[in-house]
Amino acid sequence: MPEPLNANTALPNCIWVVHGPNLNLLGSREPHIYGHDTLETINKQLIALGKPYGTQVYCTQSNHEGALVDAVQSAISQSKG
């Protein structure tokens, strides 16, 4: 996750992707069901998809609900819309 910005700064054209519990196991946990792509690979693909549009993509993952709530609340204070 990027460093927190000052309260008066908002990021234009950004997308925040919040991955929930167990997605850190993608690529290693039951790949015959969930596939072989890791979360890192998926995040890199998402970031690359945003670049042609001038959109910054921020990805975070946690297995803990509180950390996910913190990430969403941080995104709200750093984004427009």
TARA-V797305 format. One line per field, one symbol per residue. phi: phi as a letter, one per 40 degrees, with the letter a starting at -180 (. if undefined). psi: psi as a letter, one per 20 degrees, with the letter a starting at -180 (. if undefined). burial: b if it has 24 or more other ideal C-beta (glycine too) atoms within 12 Angstrom, else e. Layout:
phi = ???
psi = ???
burial = ???
This chain:
phi = .cccccccbbccfbbbbbccdgcccdgbcfccbcgbcccdccccccccccdccgbcbbbaaacbdccccdcccccccbbbg
psi = qrqqrqhipqpqlqppoopaqiiiiphhomhigiriprhgggghggghhhghjkpppppqqqjpghhggggghghgijrp.
burial = beeeeeeeeebeebbbbbbeeebeebeeeeeeeeeeeebeebbeebeeeeeeeeebbbbbbeeeeeeeeebeeebeebeee
